[in-house]
Amino acid sequence: MLQWHAGGVAVDFTLSGDEERRSDLRRMKLVATGLFLLAAIVFVIARAGEADREWLGFVRATAEAAMVGALADWFAVTALFRHPLGVPIPHTAIVKKRKDQIGESLGGFVQDNFLTRQVVTERLQNAELASRIGEWLATPGNAKTLGDQSAAVVRGVTEVLQDDVIQTGIESVVIDRAREIKVAPVVGRALDVAIEGDHHQVVLDSVMEALDTFLDESADTFRSRLTQESPWWVPETVDDVVFDKIYAAVRKVLSDMRSDRDHEMRREVERRTIKLAQELRTSPELVARGEEIKAEVLAHPEVRAWSAGLWSRLKSGLIEATEDPDSELRHRLEEALTEGGAQLAADSTLQAKIDRWIVDAVGYVAEQFRGEVAELIAATVQRWDAEETAERIELQVGRDLQFIRINGTIVGGLAGLAIYTASELLLR
């Protein structure tokens, strides 16, 4: 198996079909070697009987040339991967010696012939990717499958991210952004918007209703308080009359204000609110006071604890929602994917637009990062063990290279026969 070490971690490049390839390679080596041995046996027999039978000269010459061709091609094929017979002959074991250069050449070949904008564009323009994506998403069940994968994607992304860094970043964004915003002008503008839209009337109605409910529920408390504050010599019946009069008058005012939006006191509240809104926007004192209050709030431990735990709550909630097939998030995601796929499958204009985006994006990436890909290939090959690299490459192409030995044996024999025949015809 082929391994390289990155940070102390061994990465295994063994492929599932290696054993089958190794078996085929051994079989083809036996065939090529068997032909050589057959030629050698024929040569010996023909050489021994050549003196008595002239025609055996043709056989001997054929076998002799076949052995030469077999040996020559055996040497050539073997020299690619190792030293023939273990002898360090110059220009042998080429793969092991030039592994790094092979990696650089391979990276350059991929860069120049595959990762160019022209090649990528030509390949993608006829692929109709947008149409295929739309049809796939519109097929029932595929959106759910994609939704199932979203949980693994979200979990994987959140596990890669460092929680303390993200939490610090979110806290910095929230707190720093809040510090940049002046509170008083924002509140003033909010009051203006509320008054312009007549929304403050609803607020006043709610406030007065709450006050009326509070007075009704607290009547006994106020009456008891009045008894405590009233002089001892004032009869209790007088206290009752005074309390009832005051209490009824206050509730009557609240009732009138609730029923009449043009009530003078409501108008007064509105005028004061408008004035306050203006002062909040323009008064340096109120602006400064608003910033002091904001600073106190932001510095409060509870606020800082909330902002620090925001990422943890967001992360856990997102993971839980994506992992739960019955969650609202998953339902909405699957619906959006299905509807988007159906629309994409039916809209040729949208398909053309997305296809252009894909082509432009992939072409840009190929153009910008082709050099990095080439460097990655070269660097990866450099990290591989030289011996195992040669073995791996031989395993991939060695079976086909054995046909060179077989062909060399046959062609060499035929060439020897032709030369011997020509010499016999010319010299006799």
N, C-alpha and C positions, 0 to 999 in steps of 0.2 A: 504494500500500500504506500502511497505517496503522502508525505507529511511535510509541513513546514511549521515553524514555531513563531507565534506572535504573542509577546507578553507572557511567555511560559506556557501557552496553551497550544497543544498539538491539534492540528486540523487534519482530518483524514479525507483524502481525495479518492478513496476506493469506490469504484462504480459497481453497480449491481451486476453488470455483464462481464466483469473482469475474468471470472473463472471460465466462462464460455470462450472468451477471446484467447485466454491462455491455452486452453485445450486445442482450439483451432490452430494457434501458432505452433504448438508442438507437433501437431499432425502434419502441417505443411512443411515444417523443417525435416521431419522424417521422410516425406515424399521427395524433397529436393536432395537430401543426403542419400536416399535410396537410389535415385537416378545416378548420382555420382558413383556410388559403389557398383551399380550395375554396369556403368561404362568402364569402370576399372576392371571388373571381372571379364567383360567382353574383350577388353584390350589385352589382358594376360593370355586368354585362350587364343585369340586371333594371332597374337605375336608368336605364340609357341608353334602354331601350325602354319604360319605364313610361308615357310620355306617349301613346304610340300604342296600348298594350294595357293596359287597367286591371288586368287579372288579374295582371300582373307586379308590381303593388303588393304583393300578398300574398307573392310570392317575394322581393321586395326587403326587406320587413319581416322575413321569416323569416331571410334571410341576414344582415341588419344585426344582429338580436338574437343570432344565432348567433356573430357576430364579437365582440360585446360579452361574451357569456358565455365564449367561448374566451379572450379577453384577460384577463377578470377572474380566471378560474381559473388561467390561466398565471401571472399575477402572484402569486396566493395560494400556488401550489405552489412557484414559484421563490423567493419571499420566505422560505420555510422554511430554505433552504440558502444563499442568496447574495443580493446586491443586484441586483434586476432591471435589466438593461442596464448594470450597474456603477454605477448611481446610488445613493448612500447615503441612501435614503429611510428615515425613522424606522420602527422596528418591522419591519425586514427583516433577512435573514441571521440569523434567530432561533436556529438551531442553533449557529452559530459564537459568537454573542454570549452565549448562555445555556447553553453546554456544561456548565459546572460545576454550574449549577442542575439541568440535566437529569440529570447523574450523581447528584446528591443525591436527586432525586425518584425515579430508578430504584432507587437503594439503599433508599430508604424504602418504595417499592412492594414490592420483594422481601422486605424485612423484615416488613412488615405483612401480606402476603398469601401468603407461601410459608414463611417461617421462623418459624412459630408452632407451639407444642406441639400444638394442636388439629389443624392441617392435616397436620403430619407424622404424628401418631398415626392419624388417619383413613386416610391413604394407606398406612401400613405395616401396619395391622391386618388388611387384606384381602390383603396380598401373599404371605402364607405363605412368608416368606423361609427359615425354618429347614428346611421340607420341601424346598424347591428346592435349598438348599445341600447337604442330606444326599443327595438323589438325584444331584446333580452329582458329589459326591465319591465316591459308591458306583459311578459309571459307570467301567468299566475305562479306564485311560489318563489320566483327569483328575487323579488323585492324582500321577501321574508328571509331568504337565504343571505342577502346582503345585510339585512338588519341584524341577523345572528352574528355575522362577522364584525359588525360595528362594535359589539361589546368587547371582542378581543382587541380590536384596534384601539379603542378608548383606554382599555386597561393597559395595553402595551405602551401607549404614549404617556399615560400618567405615571407608569412605573419608571420610565426612562427619565422623566423630569424630576429634578431634585426639589422635594417639598419645601425645604427651608429657603431655597433661592426663590421659588415661586411665591411663597408667602411673603417674603421680604419685598419682592417686587410689587405684589398687589398692595401691600400696606403702604409702600412708598408712593404708588400711583394714587391710591385713595386719599391718603393724608396730605401728600404734596399738592394734589389737585384741589383739595378742600382749602388748603392754606392760600392758594392763589385766588380763590373766589372771595370777593368782599361780600359779607353777609347782608349788611344793611341795605345796599342798593338792590340786591336781589329780592329781599323781602318787600322793599318799597315797590318794585316793579310788579311783584306778585299781587300786592294790594291794588295797584292800578288796574291790572287785568281783571281782578275779581270785581271791582266796582264797575269797570266798563261793561262787563258782561252781566252785571246785576247779580252776580253770584253771591255777593256779600249779604243779600237779602235772605237767602237760604240759611246762611250761617247765623244771622241775627235771629231768624225764626227758631233755629235749633237752640241757640243760647237762651232765648227767653223761655222756650218750652222747658228747658232743663232747669232754669231758675224757678219757674212756677212749680215744677215737680219738687224741687228741693225745698221751697217754702212750705208746700203742702205737707211734706213728710217731716219737716223739722218744726212744725208749729208748737208742739209741746216743749221742745228744747228752748225755743225763743221765749215762750210764755214763762218758763221756769227762770230763765235769765232775767226777764223783766221783774219778776217777784224779788229776786235777789238784789237788784239795783234800785228798786223803788223804796222811798223812805218808809219807815215802820209805821208812821202815823197815817199813811195813805190807805184807805180801805181797799180790800181785795176786789170788791165789786168795781171800784174805780179803775184798778189796774186791768180788769177784764175788759171794761168798756174801751179804755185807751188802746189796749193791744188789738182788740177786734177792729177798731176804727183804722189803726195804722196798717194792720195786716191786710185788711180788705182793700185799703187804698192802694197799697203796693201791688197787690195781685190784680187790681182793676187796671192800673197803669200798664202792667205787663200784658194783660189781655187786650187792652186797646192797641198797644204797640204791635202785638201779633196780628191783630185783625186789620190794622190800617197801616199800609206801607208808606203812606204820606204823613204819618204821625210826626209831630215836630221833634220829638226825642230821637226818632229813627233818623230824621234828617240831620240832627245834630251829630249823631254818631257817625253818619256818613261824611259830614263835613270834617269832623275831627280825624276820621280815617284817611281822607284825602290829604289833609294837612300832614298827618304822620307819614304817609307814603312819600310825600315830597321831601320832608325833612330827612327821612331815611336815605334818600338818594343824594341829598345836597349837604346835609349837616356834617361837618368834620367830627363834631363831638359824638354824634350817633354812629357814624361810620367807625370811629375808633372804639367806641363802646361795643359795637357788634363784633369787631375783631378780637377784643378782649374775651368776650363770652365764647366766641368760636375757639380761641386758643385753649381756654379752660376745658371746653367740651372735648376737643381733640386730644388733650393731654390726660383725660380721665382714663384710668386703667381699664374700665369696662369697654370703652371705645377701642382702645388699642387691642384688647383681647378679641373683640369682635372682628376687627380687620385682620388680625393675625390668623384667626381660625376660618376666615372666609374661604381660602383655597381648600382646606380640609373638607369643609361642608360641601363646597361645590364639587370637588373630586368624588367624594363618596356618593353624593346624590346622582351625579352623572353616570358613574359606574353601575349603581343600583338600577337606574332607569334603563340603561342600555342592556343590562343582563336580564331584566324582567320582560319576557315576551308579551305580557299583558299590560305593560306600562303605557301611559299616554304618549310618552316620547317615542316609543317604538311604533305604536300605531300610527302616529302622525308621520314618522319617518318613512314607514312602509307605504303609506298612502301617497306621500309626496313623491317617492321614487316611482311607484306604479303610474301615477297620473303624469309625471314628467316623462316617463318612458313612452307612454301612449301618445302624448303630444309630440314628442321627438320623432316617433316612428311615422306619424302622419303628416308632419310639416317638413316639406322638402326644403323650404327656405331656411328654416332653423337648422336642418341637417347640414346644408351647405355652409352656413355660418360657423357651426361647431367644427365641421371638418377643417375649415380654414384656420380656426383657432388651434386645433390639434396639430395641423401641419406646421403652422408658424411656431408654436411652442416647442414641439419636438425638434424642428429644424434649428431653432435658436439654441436649445440645449445641446444638440449634437455639435453645432458650430462652436459654442463657447467652451464645452467640456471635452471635446475630442482629444485634446492634448493630455488632460488628466486621466482619461480612460487608457490611453496608450501608456502613460507612466505607470498606471495601476497594473496593467498587464505585465510590463517589464519588471516592476518591483516584485510582483507576485512570483514570477518565474525565477527571479534572483534568489528568493527565499527558499525555493525548493532544493531538496538534496539532489546533487548532481547524479549520483548513482540511480536513485529511484526515479529521477526525471527521465533518464535514458530508458529505464525499464518500462516506465509508463508509456512513453512515445512508441517504443518498440511494440508494446502490447496493442497499441491502437493501429499501427500501420504495418507491423512486422509480417502479418499473414500475407498481405499483398506483396510485400517485398520478396517473399520466398518464390513468387512466380518469376521474379527476375532471375533467381538461381535456376529454376526449372527451364525457363526460356533460354538462359545462357548455355545450359547443358545441351539442349536440342539444337539451338542455332549454331553453337560451336561445333557439334558433331556434323551438321549439314555443311558448314563452311569447310571443315576438315576433309569431308568426302569430296566436295567440289574442287578443292585445291589439289588433293591427291589425284583425282580423276584427270584434271587439266594437265598436271605434270606428266602423268602416264601417257596421255595422248600426244603431248608436245615433244616429249623426250624420246619416244620410240619411233 
